[in-house]
Amino acid sequence: MVPRDAEPLARILAREFKVVAVVGPRQSGKTTLAKAVFAAKPYASLEDPDLLRFAQEDPRRFLDQFPEGAVIDEAQRCPELFSYLQGVVDRHHAPGQFVLTGSQHFGLLQRITQSLAGRVGFINLLPFSARELYSADWLADSLDEALLRGGYPPIFDMPAAPERWYNAYLSTYVERDVRQLRNIQDLPTFHLVLRLCAAAVGQLADLTRIGNDAGVDQKTVRAWLNVLEASFILFRLQPHQRNFRKRLVKTPKLYFYDVGLAARLIGIESAAQMRTHPLRGALFENWVITEFLKRRWNEGKQSNLFFWRSHAGLEIDLVLEQGQLLAPVEIKSGATVAPGWLRALRRWRELAGDAAGRPVIVYGGDQAQQRTDADIVPWRQFSQ
């Protein structure tokens, strides 16, 4: 098993809470993490039809099997279990009794809020981070290959060809999850919306345009995006609202939790295609932003990520909220540092004044530089 950066967090939460919940997309390594950290606990998967039926029909007796607690996989599949689980963990004062995993964040969160509020510590586990891949000596040699592969563990464990694995992932796990969360009958149109979202990575989430291109209304697009967010497929990055006396854009931007999945939806099948694709820069931006997000979540911290854009067109790709400071990050896929990259950062620092943190540029080249205006970080160093 590749050591996960969230392992220390899992152990800390097991000392602080009666229940630990590990949530994230399917195939992100939740079960592997739970089994590795809590190897002494019995394991039960509610993906098993017999165990699921047992838990649904007799939840009390199901839980009686585990007097010392257990790892329960895909726990949201059995809502009946949570009320009984509350009684079990409240009879004992020991922390770390049960570990629950789930691939549908809203479903699991709703059950926990109703029955286990205050008793659960959460881990949001995404696919491998670049730092985890680097530590395992699995990080691709080229940026184009890294963007193509993404971070889902089976691609590295098997290894499977990325395009074939992602095709299977889309037709099995994604379809099954969206059907469980919402009764979507028109799967071809749903897949079209998903592909249109991938083509809009790094852009403002224009639901009207996506709906027009797919032939559905804005209300349907919004509902489907909510389903995709609940299944950890994509997310909307919110704009920061500190205006510095400028009118700001208030629409969020679209990103995918895994850049390899976005690349597959766009139709990219090889590193050679990635190298010349017009959306390569947007995919690199997606990769960097999710790497920042993984670092926060693996440490048990909430996202502090935003972007900033004025109506006049001044934009910062990523702003990290650090107390009263806002640290700007520009993301450039080019391999050669261009003088124009610093222009937006200088202008933004003039507007932000004392609120501006140290600027950073993450780029697709190999040479680190410390300039007066910014730290310039190559993509591989950013992965370490």
VOMIKOL-451375 format. One record per residue (C-alpha): residue in one letter; z, y, x; residue number from 1. Coordinates in nm, 2 decimals. Layout:
VOMIKOL-451375
+------+--------+--------+--------+-----+
: code :     pz :     py :     px : pos :
+------+--------+--------+--------+-----+
:    A :      Z :      Y :      X : NUM :
...
+------+--------+--------+--------+-----+
This chain:
VOMIKOL-451375
+------+--------+--------+--------+-----+
: code :     pz :     py :     px : pos :
+------+--------+--------+--------+-----+
:    M :   0.00 :   0.00 :   0.00 :   1 :
:    V :  -0.08 :   0.35 :   0.12 :   2 :
:    P :   0.24 :   0.55 :   0.13 :   3 :
:    R :   0.24 :   0.81 :  -0.15 :   4 :
:    D :   0.37 :   1.16 :  -0.09 :   5 :
:    A :   0.56 :   1.13 :  -0.42 :   6 :
:    E :   0.77 :   0.84 :  -0.31 :   7 :
:    P :   1.06 :   1.06 :  -0.19 :   8 :
:    L :   1.05 :   1.25 :  -0.52 :   9 :
:    A :   1.07 :   0.92 :  -0.71 :  10 :
:    R :   1.39 :   0.82 :  -0.52 :  11 :
:    I :   1.55 :   1.16 :  -0.58 :  12 :
:    L :   1.48 :   1.15 :  -0.95 :  13 :
:    A :   1.62 :   0.80 :  -0.98 :  14 :
:    R :   1.95 :   0.94 :  -0.84 :  15 :
:    E :   1.95 :   1.24 :  -1.08 :  16 :
:    F :   1.82 :   1.10 :  -1.41 :  17 :
:    K :   1.87 :   0.79 :  -1.62 :  18 :
:    V :   1.50 :   0.75 :  -1.67 :  19 :
:    V :   1.20 :   0.83 :  -1.44 :  20 :
:    A :   0.86 :   0.88 :  -1.60 :  21 :
:    V :   0.55 :   0.85 :  -1.38 :  22 :
:    V :   0.25 :   1.00 :  -1.56 :  23 :
:    G :  -0.11 :   1.06 :  -1.45 :  24 :
:    P :  -0.47 :   0.93 :  -1.50 :  25 :
:    R :  -0.55 :   0.57 :  -1.52 :  26 :
:    Q :  -0.60 :   0.40 :  -1.19 :  27 :
:    S :  -0.42 :   0.68 :  -1.00 :  28 :
:    G :  -0.16 :   0.44 :  -0.85 :  29 :
:    K :   0.13 :   0.49 :  -1.10 :  30 :
:    T :   0.21 :   0.12 :  -1.13 :  31 :
:    T :   0.18 :   0.06 :  -0.75 :  32 :
:    L :   0.41 :   0.35 :  -0.68 :  33 :
:    A :   0.67 :   0.23 :  -0.94 :  34 :
:    K :   0.66 :  -0.13 :  -0.82 :  35 :
:    A :   0.69 :  -0.02 :  -0.45 :  36 :
:    V :   0.98 :   0.22 :  -0.50 :  37 :
:    F :   1.16 :   0.01 :  -0.76 :  38 :
:    A :   1.08 :  -0.33 :  -0.63 :  39 :
:    A :   1.41 :  -0.48 :  -0.74 :  40 :
:    K :   1.35 :  -0.40 :  -1.11 :  41 :
:    P :   1.17 :  -0.64 :  -1.35 :  42 :
:    Y :   0.83 :  -0.52 :  -1.46 :  43 :
:    A :   0.67 :  -0.53 :  -1.81 :  44 :
:    S :   0.33 :  -0.40 :  -1.90 :  45 :
:    L :   0.26 :  -0.29 :  -2.25 :  46 :
:    E :  -0.11 :  -0.34 :  -2.18 :  47 :
:    D :  -0.02 :  -0.71 :  -2.23 :  48 :
:    P :  -0.09 :  -0.77 :  -2.61 :  49 :
:    D :   0.20 :  -1.03 :  -2.64 :  50 :
:    L :   0.45 :  -0.80 :  -2.47 :  51 :
:    L :   0.33 :  -0.50 :  -2.68 :  52 :
:    R :   0.37 :  -0.70 :  -3.00 :  53 :
:    F :   0.72 :  -0.82 :  -2.89 :  54 :
:    A :   0.83 :  -0.46 :  -2.82 :  55 :
:    Q :   0.69 :  -0.33 :  -3.15 :  56 :
:    E :   0.84 :  -0.60 :  -3.37 :  57 :
:    D :   1.18 :  -0.64 :  -3.20 :  58 :
:    P :   1.24 :  -0.34 :  -2.97 :  59 :
:    R :   1.61 :  -0.41 :  -2.94 :  60 :
:    R :   1.57 :  -0.76 :  -2.82 :  61 :
:    F :   1.28 :  -0.66 :  -2.59 :  62 :
:    L :   1.51 :  -0.42 :  -2.41 :  63 :
:    D :   1.80 :  -0.67 :  -2.41 :  64 :
:    Q :   1.59 :  -0.86 :  -2.15 :  65 :
:    F :   1.66 :  -0.59 :  -1.90 :  66 :
:    P :   2.03 :  -0.52 :  -1.87 :  67 :
:    E :   1.98 :  -0.36 :  -1.53 :  68 :
:    G :   1.68 :  -0.16 :  -1.64 :  69 :
:    A :   1.31 :  -0.22 :  -1.57 :  70 :
:    V :   0.97 :  -0.07 :  -1.50 :  71 :
:    I :   0.78 :  -0.04 :  -1.83 :  72 :
:    D :   0.41 :   0.03 :  -1.78 :  73 :
:    E :   0.21 :   0.23 :  -2.04 :  74 :
:    A :   0.52 :   0.30 :  -2.24 :  75 :
:    Q :   0.36 :   0.54 :  -2.48 :  76 :
:    R :   0.18 :   0.25 :  -2.64 :  77 :
:    C :   0.50 :   0.15 :  -2.82 :  78 :
:    P :   0.66 :   0.46 :  -2.99 :  79 :
:    E :   0.92 :   0.23 :  -3.16 :  80 :
:    L :   1.08 :   0.16 :  -2.82 :  81 :
:    F :   1.20 :   0.51 :  -2.74 :  82 :
:    S :   1.48 :   0.55 :  -3.00 :  83 :
:    Y :   1.63 :   0.22 :  -2.89 :  84 :
:    L :   1.58 :   0.31 :  -2.52 :  85 :
:    Q :   1.79 :   0.62 :  -2.58 :  86 :
:    G :   2.08 :   0.40 :  -2.70 :  87 :
:    V :   2.05 :   0.17 :  -2.41 :  88 :
:    V :   2.06 :   0.43 :  -2.13 :  89 :
:    D :   2.34 :   0.63 :  -2.31 :  90 :
:    R :   2.56 :   0.32 :  -2.30 :  91 :
:    H :   2.56 :   0.33 :  -1.93 :  92 :
:    H :   2.61 :   0.62 :  -1.70 :  93 :
:    A :   2.41 :   0.49 :  -1.41 :  94 :
:    P :   2.10 :   0.69 :  -1.30 :  95 :
:    G :   1.76 :   0.53 :  -1.25 :  96 :
:    Q :   1.79 :   0.27 :  -1.52 :  97 :
:    F :   1.43 :   0.26 :  -1.64 :  98 :
:    V :   1.10 :   0.37 :  -1.50 :  99 :
:    L :   0.83 :   0.45 :  -1.75 : 100 :
:    T :   0.46 :   0.50 :  -1.67 : 101 :
:    G :   0.19 :   0.65 :  -1.89 : 102 :
:    S :  -0.17 :   0.76 :  -1.87 : 103 :
:    Q :  -0.15 :   0.99 :  -2.17 : 104 :
:    H :   0.07 :   1.28 :  -2.09 : 105 :
:    F :   0.10 :   1.43 :  -2.44 : 106 :
:    G :   0.18 :   1.10 :  -2.60 : 107 :
:    L :   0.45 :   1.01 :  -2.35 : 108 :
:    L :   0.59 :   1.36 :  -2.34 : 109 :
:    Q :   0.61 :   1.37 :  -2.72 : 110 :
:    R :   0.81 :   1.04 :  -2.73 : 111 :
:    I :   1.04 :   1.16 :  -2.46 : 112 :
:    T :   1.10 :   1.50 :  -2.62 : 113 :
:    Q :   1.19 :   1.33 :  -2.94 : 114 :
:    S :   1.43 :   1.07 :  -2.80 : 115 :
:    L :   1.50 :   1.11 :  -2.43 : 116 :
:    A :   1.53 :   1.48 :  -2.37 : 117 :
:    G :   1.75 :   1.57 :  -2.08 : 118 :
:    R :   1.75 :   1.21 :  -1.95 : 119 :
:    V :   1.41 :   1.19 :  -1.78 : 120 :
:    G :   1.27 :   1.32 :  -1.46 : 121 :
:    F :   0.89 :   1.35 :  -1.44 : 122 :
:    I :   0.64 :   1.27 :  -1.17 : 123 :
:    N :   0.28 :   1.38 :  -1.22 : 124 :
:    L :   0.08 :   1.14 :  -1.00 : 125 :
:    L :  -0.28 :   1.22 :  -0.94 : 126 :
:    P :  -0.53 :   1.01 :  -0.73 : 127 :
:    F :  -0.49 :   1.00 :  -0.35 : 128 :
:    S :  -0.46 :   1.34 :  -0.19 : 129 :
:    A :  -0.67 :   1.42 :   0.12 : 130 :
:    R :  -0.34 :   1.42 :   0.32 : 131 :
:    E :  -0.26 :   1.07 :   0.20 : 132 :
:    L :  -0.61 :   0.96 :   0.29 : 133 :
:    Y :  -0.59 :   1.12 :   0.63 : 134 :
:    S :  -0.25 :   0.95 :   0.70 : 135 :
:    A :  -0.41 :   0.61 :   0.61 : 136 :
:    D :  -0.72 :   0.69 :   0.82 : 137 :
:    W :  -0.93 :   0.67 :   0.50 : 138 :
:    L :  -1.05 :   1.03 :   0.49 : 139 :
:    A :  -1.42 :   1.05 :   0.51 : 140 :
:    D :  -1.58 :   1.18 :   0.83 : 141 :
:    S :  -1.79 :   1.43 :   0.64 : 142 :
:    L :  -1.70 :   1.68 :   0.37 : 143 :
:    D :  -2.00 :   1.57 :   0.16 : 144 :
:    E :  -1.87 :   1.21 :   0.16 : 145 :
:    A :  -1.52 :   1.32 :   0.08 : 146 :
:    L :  -1.64 :   1.51 :  -0.22 : 147 :
:    L :  -1.85 :   1.22 :  -0.34 : 148 :
:    R :  -1.57 :   0.96 :  -0.31 : 149 :
:    G :  -1.28 :   1.16 :  -0.47 : 150 :
:    G :  -0.94 :   1.00 :  -0.45 : 151 :
:    Y :  -0.90 :   0.72 :  -0.70 : 152 :
:    P :  -0.73 :   0.43 :  -0.51 : 153 :
:    P :  -0.97 :   0.14 :  -0.62 : 154 :
:    I :  -1.26 :   0.31 :  -0.44 : 155 :
:    F :  -1.06 :   0.27 :  -0.12 : 156 :
:    D :  -0.88 :  -0.06 :  -0.19 : 157 :
:    M :  -1.18 :  -0.27 :  -0.28 : 158 :
:    P :  -1.39 :  -0.08 :  -0.16 : 159 :
:    A :  -1.63 :  -0.01 :  -0.45 : 160 :
:    A :  -1.94 :   0.20 :  -0.43 : 161 :
:    P :  -1.83 :   0.53 :  -0.59 : 162 :
:    E :  -2.11 :   0.57 :  -0.84 : 163 :
:    R :  -2.06 :   0.22 :  -0.98 : 164 :
:    W :  -1.68 :   0.25 :  -0.99 : 165 :
:    Y :  -1.70 :   0.58 :  -1.17 : 166 :
:    N :  -1.96 :   0.45 :  -1.42 : 167 :
:    A :  -1.72 :   0.17 :  -1.51 : 168 :
:    Y :  -1.42 :   0.40 :  -1.53 : 169 :
:    L :  -1.60 :   0.63 :  -1.77 : 170 :
:    S :  -1.71 :   0.35 :  -2.00 : 171 :
:    T :  -1.37 :   0.17 :  -2.01 : 172 :
:    Y :  -1.06 :   0.37 :  -1.94 : 173 :
:    V :  -1.19 :   0.71 :  -2.05 : 174 :
:    E :  -1.35 :   0.59 :  -2.37 : 175 :
:    R :  -1.04 :   0.38 :  -2.45 : 176 :
:    D :  -0.80 :   0.66 :  -2.39 : 177 :
:    V :  -0.99 :   0.92 :  -2.59 : 178 :
:    R :  -1.01 :   0.67 :  -2.88 : 179 :
:    Q :  -0.63 :   0.62 :  -2.87 : 180 :
:    L :  -0.57 :   0.99 :  -2.87 : 181 :
:    R :  -0.83 :   1.10 :  -3.12 : 182 :
:    N :  -1.07 :   0.91 :  -3.34 : 183 :
:    I :  -1.39 :   1.02 :  -3.17 : 184 :
:    Q :  -1.68 :   0.85 :  -3.34 : 185 :
:    D :  -1.97 :   1.02 :  -3.17 : 186 :
:    L :  -1.92 :   0.90 :  -2.81 : 187 :
:    P :  -2.27 :   1.00 :  -2.69 : 188 :
:    T :  -2.20 :   1.36 :  -2.78 : 189 :
:    F :  -1.85 :   1.34 :  -2.63 : 190 :
:    H :  -2.00 :   1.22 :  -2.30 : 191 :
:    L :  -2.25 :   1.50 :  -2.32 : 192 :
:    V :  -1.96 :   1.75 :  -2.35 : 193 :
:    L :  -1.79 :   1.58 :  -2.06 : 194 :
:    R :  -2.10 :   1.62 :  -1.84 : 195 :
:    L :  -2.15 :   1.98 :  -1.95 : 196 :
:    C :  -1.78 :   2.05 :  -1.84 : 197 :
:    A :  -1.86 :   1.89 :  -1.50 : 198 :
:    A :  -2.16 :   2.12 :  -1.47 : 199 :
:    A :  -1.93 :   2.41 :  -1.54 : 200 :
:    V :  -1.67 :   2.33 :  -1.27 : 201 :
:    G :  -1.53 :   2.65 :  -1.13 : 202 :
:    Q :  -1.67 :   2.86 :  -1.41 : 203 :
:    L :  -1.50 :   3.03 :  -1.71 : 204 :
:    A :  -1.45 :   2.79 :  -1.99 : 205 :
:    D :  -1.72 :   2.91 :  -2.23 : 206 :
:    L :  -1.65 :   2.68 :  -2.53 : 207 :
:    T :  -1.92 :   2.84 :  -2.74 : 208 :
:    R :  -2.19 :   2.77 :  -2.48 : 209 :
:    I :  -2.08 :   2.41 :  -2.42 : 210 :
:    G :  -2.08 :   2.36 :  -2.80 : 211 :
:    N :  -2.43 :   2.51 :  -2.84 : 212 :
:    D :  -2.57 :   2.29 :  -2.56 : 213 :
:    A :  -2.41 :   1.98 :  -2.71 : 214 :
:    G :  -2.48 :   2.06 :  -3.07 : 215 :
:    V :  -2.11 :   2.08 :  -3.19 : 216 :
:    D :  -1.89 :   2.36 :  -3.29 : 217 :
:    Q :  -1.64 :   2.54 :  -3.08 : 218 :
:    K :  -1.35 :   2.39 :  -3.26 : 219 :
:    T :  -1.47 :   2.04 :  -3.18 : 220 :
:    V :  -1.52 :   2.13 :  -2.81 : 221 :
:    R :  -1.16 :   2.27 :  -2.80 : 222 :
:    A :  -1.02 :   1.95 :  -2.95 : 223 :
:    W :  -1.21 :   1.73 :  -2.71 : 224 :
:    L :  -1.10 :   1.94 :  -2.41 : 225 :
:    N :  -0.74 :   1.89 :  -2.53 : 226 :
:    V :  -0.80 :   1.51 :  -2.53 : 227 :
:    L :  -0.94 :   1.52 :  -2.18 : 228 :
:    E :  -0.65 :   1.73 :  -2.05 : 229 :
:    A :  -0.41 :   1.48 :  -2.22 : 230 :
:    S :  -0.58 :   1.20 :  -2.03 : 231 :
:    F :  -0.57 :   1.38 :  -1.70 : 232 :
:    I :  -0.94 :   1.41 :  -1.67 : 233 :
:    L :  -0.98 :   1.79 :  -1.65 : 234 :
:    F :  -0.77 :   2.10 :  -1.67 : 235 :
:    R :  -0.80 :   2.47 :  -1.73 : 236 :
:    L :  -0.68 :   2.70 :  -1.45 : 237 :
:    Q :  -0.53 :   3.01 :  -1.60 : 238 :
:    P :  -0.60 :   3.37 :  -1.47 : 239 :
:    H :  -0.32 :   3.56 :  -1.32 : 240 :
:    Q :  -0.24 :   3.86 :  -1.54 : 241 :
:    R :  -0.10 :   4.10 :  -1.28 : 242 :
:    N :  -0.36 :   4.37 :  -1.32 : 243 :
:    F :  -0.31 :   4.63 :  -1.04 : 244 :
:    R :  -0.45 :   4.89 :  -1.29 : 245 :
:    K :  -0.76 :   4.68 :  -1.34 : 246 :
:    R :  -0.89 :   4.52 :  -1.66 : 247 :
:    L :  -0.87 :   4.14 :  -1.61 : 248 :
:    V :  -1.06 :   3.84 :  -1.74 : 249 :
:    K :  -0.83 :   3.63 :  -1.96 : 250 :
:    T :  -1.05 :   3.32 :  -2.00 : 251 :
:    P :  -0.94 :   3.01 :  -1.80 : 252 :
:    K :  -1.17 :   2.82 :  -1.56 : 253 :
:    L :  -1.26 :   2.45 :  -1.58 : 254 :
:    Y :  -1.17 :   2.20 :  -1.31 : 255 :
:    F :  -1.14 :   1.82 :  -1.29 : 256 :
:    Y :  -0.84 :   1.64 :  -1.16 : 257 :
:    D :  -1.07 :   1.43 :  -0.94 : 258 :
:    V :  -1.37 :   1.58 :  -0.77 : 259 :
:    G :  -1.54 :   1.24 :  -0.73 : 260 :
:    L :  -1.54 :   1.20 :  -1.11 : 261 :
:    A :  -1.69 :   1.54 :  -1.15 : 262 :
:    A :  -1.96 :   1.47 :  -0.89 : 263 :
:    R :  -2.05 :   1.14 :  -1.07 : 264 :
:    L :  -2.08 :   1.32 :  -1.41 : 265 :
:    I :  -2.31 :   1.58 :  -1.25 : 266 :
:    G :  -2.53 :   1.30 :  -1.13 : 267 :
:    I :  -2.47 :   1.31 :  -0.76 : 268 :
:    E :  -2.51 :   0.96 :  -0.61 : 269 :
:    S :  -2.50 :   1.01 :  -0.23 : 270 :
:    A :  -2.37 :   1.23 :   0.04 : 271 :
:    A :  -2.73 :   1.34 :   0.11 : 272 :
:    Q :  -2.76 :   1.46 :  -0.24 : 273 :
:    M :  -2.42 :   1.64 :  -0.22 : 274 :
:    R :  -2.53 :   1.82 :   0.10 : 275 :
:    T :  -2.80 :   2.01 :  -0.08 : 276 :
:    H :  -2.67 :   2.02 :  -0.44 : 277 :
:    P :  -2.64 :   2.37 :  -0.59 : 278 :
:    L :  -2.29 :   2.28 :  -0.72 : 279 :
:    R :  -2.16 :   2.17 :  -0.38 : 280 :
:    G :  -1.96 :   2.49 :  -0.34 : 281 :
:    A :  -1.81 :   2.46 :  -0.69 : 282 :
:    L :  -1.71 :   2.10 :  -0.62 : 283 :
:    F :  -1.55 :   2.20 :  -0.29 : 284 :
:    E :  -1.36 :   2.47 :  -0.47 : 285 :
:    N :  -1.24 :   2.20 :  -0.72 : 286 :
:    W :  -1.13 :   1.98 :  -0.43 : 287 :
:    V :  -0.92 :   2.25 :  -0.26 : 288 :
:    I :  -0.76 :   2.36 :  -0.58 : 289 :
:    T :  -0.65 :   2.01 :  -0.68 : 290 :
:    E :  -0.52 :   1.95 :  -0.33 : 291 :
:    F :  -0.29 :   2.25 :  -0.37 : 292 :
:    L :  -0.19 :   2.11 :  -0.71 : 293 :
:    K :  -0.11 :   1.76 :  -0.57 : 294 :
:    R :   0.11 :   1.91 :  -0.31 : 295 :
:    R :   0.32 :   2.09 :  -0.57 : 296 :
:    W :   0.34 :   1.80 :  -0.81 : 297 :
:    N :   0.42 :   1.55 :  -0.53 : 298 :
:    E :   0.72 :   1.77 :  -0.45 : 299 :
:    G :   0.83 :   1.78 :  -0.81 : 300 :
:    K :   0.73 :   2.15 :  -0.85 : 301 :
:    Q :   0.54 :   2.31 :  -1.13 : 302 :
:    S :   0.20 :   2.45 :  -1.07 : 303 :
:    N :   0.20 :   2.80 :  -0.92 : 304 :
:    L :  -0.19 :   2.82 :  -0.92 : 305 :
:    F :  -0.40 :   3.09 :  -1.08 : 306 :
:    F :  -0.72 :   3.27 :  -1.02 : 307 :
:    W :  -0.77 :   3.64 :  -1.04 : 308 :
:    R :  -1.08 :   3.82 :  -1.17 : 309 :
:    S :  -1.13 :   4.18 :  -1.28 : 310 :
:    H :  -1.39 :   4.29 :  -1.53 : 311 :
:    A :  -1.56 :   4.48 :  -1.25 : 312 :
:    G :  -1.63 :   4.15 :  -1.08 : 313 :
:    L :  -1.37 :   4.13 :  -0.80 : 314 :
:    E :  -1.25 :   3.77 :  -0.78 : 315 :
:    I :  -1.01 :   3.57 :  -0.58 : 316 :
:    D :  -1.07 :   3.19 :  -0.61 : 317 :
:    L :  -0.70 :   3.09 :  -0.60 : 318 :
:    V :  -0.38 :   3.29 :  -0.61 : 319 :
:    L :  -0.05 :   3.12 :  -0.53 : 320 :
:    E :   0.25 :   3.27 :  -0.70 : 321 :
:    Q :   0.53 :   3.27 :  -0.44 : 322 :
:    G :   0.82 :   3.46 :  -0.60 : 323 :
:    Q :   0.72 :   3.82 :  -0.61 : 324 :
:    L :   0.43 :   3.76 :  -0.36 : 325 :
:    L :   0.08 :   3.65 :  -0.46 : 326 :
:    A :  -0.10 :   3.46 :  -0.18 : 327 :
:    P :  -0.48 :   3.48 :  -0.21 : 328 :
:    V :  -0.70 :   3.19 :  -0.11 : 329 :
:    E :  -1.07 :   3.21 :  -0.08 : 330 :
:    I :  -1.27 :   2.88 :  -0.08 : 331 :
:    K :  -1.60 :   2.86 :   0.10 : 332 :
:    S :  -1.80 :   2.54 :   0.15 : 333 :
:    G :  -2.01 :   2.68 :   0.43 : 334 :
:    A :  -1.96 :   2.55 :   0.79 : 335 :
:    T :  -1.99 :   2.89 :   0.96 : 336 :
:    V :  -1.75 :   3.17 :   0.90 : 337 :
:    A :  -1.94 :   3.47 :   0.75 : 338 :
:    P :  -1.81 :   3.83 :   0.78 : 339 :
:    G :  -1.86 :   3.89 :   0.41 : 340 :
:    W :  -1.60 :   3.62 :   0.33 : 341 :
:    L :  -1.32 :   3.87 :   0.41 : 342 :
:    R :  -1.46 :   4.15 :   0.20 : 343 :
:    A :  -1.30 :   4.05 :  -0.13 : 344 :
:    L :  -0.97 :   3.97 :   0.03 : 345 :
:    R :  -0.95 :   4.31 :   0.19 : 346 :
:    R :  -1.03 :   4.48 :  -0.14 : 347 :
:    W :  -0.77 :   4.27 :  -0.32 : 348 :
:    R :  -0.50 :   4.34 :  -0.07 : 349 :
:    E :  -0.56 :   4.71 :  -0.11 : 350 :
:    L :  -0.50 :   4.67 :  -0.48 : 351 :
:    A :  -0.21 :   4.44 :  -0.45 : 352 :
:    G :  -0.02 :   4.63 :  -0.19 : 353 :
:    D :   0.33 :   4.49 :  -0.12 : 354 :
:    A :   0.26 :   4.21 :  -0.36 : 355 :
:    A :   0.00 :   4.05 :  -0.14 : 356 :
:    G :   0.09 :   3.75 :   0.06 : 357 :
:    R :  -0.09 :   3.63 :   0.38 : 358 :
:    P :  -0.46 :   3.55 :   0.28 : 359 :
:    V :  -0.61 :   3.21 :   0.36 : 360 :
:    I :  -0.97 :   3.10 :   0.37 : 361 :
:    V :  -1.03 :   2.72 :   0.34 : 362 :
:    Y :  -1.39 :   2.64 :   0.45 : 363 :
:    G :  -1.62 :   2.36 :   0.52 : 364 :
:    G :  -1.63 :   2.40 :   0.90 : 365 :
:    D :  -1.43 :   2.26 :   1.19 : 366 :
:    Q :  -1.28 :   2.55 :   1.38 : 367 :
:    A :  -0.94 :   2.71 :   1.28 : 368 :
:    Q :  -0.91 :   3.08 :   1.33 : 369 :
:    Q :  -0.63 :   3.33 :   1.29 : 370 :
:    R :  -0.78 :   3.67 :   1.22 : 371 :
:    T :  -0.61 :   4.00 :   1.14 : 372 :
:    D :  -0.71 :   3.98 :   0.78 : 373 :
:    A :  -0.67 :   3.60 :   0.71 : 374 :
:    D :  -0.60 :   3.26 :   0.84 : 375 :
:    I :  -0.92 :   3.05 :   0.84 : 376 :
:    V :  -0.85 :   2.68 :   0.78 : 377 :
:    P :  -1.12 :   2.41 :   0.82 : 378 :
:    W :  -1.13 :   2.14 :   0.55 : 379 :
:    R :  -1.00 :   1.86 :   0.77 : 380 :
:    Q :  -0.70 :   2.06 :   0.90 : 381 :
:    F :  -0.62 :   2.15 :   0.54 : 382 :
:    S :  -0.61 :   1.77 :   0.48 : 383 :
:    Q :  -0.34 :   1.71 :   0.74 : 384 :
+------+--------+--------+--------+-----+
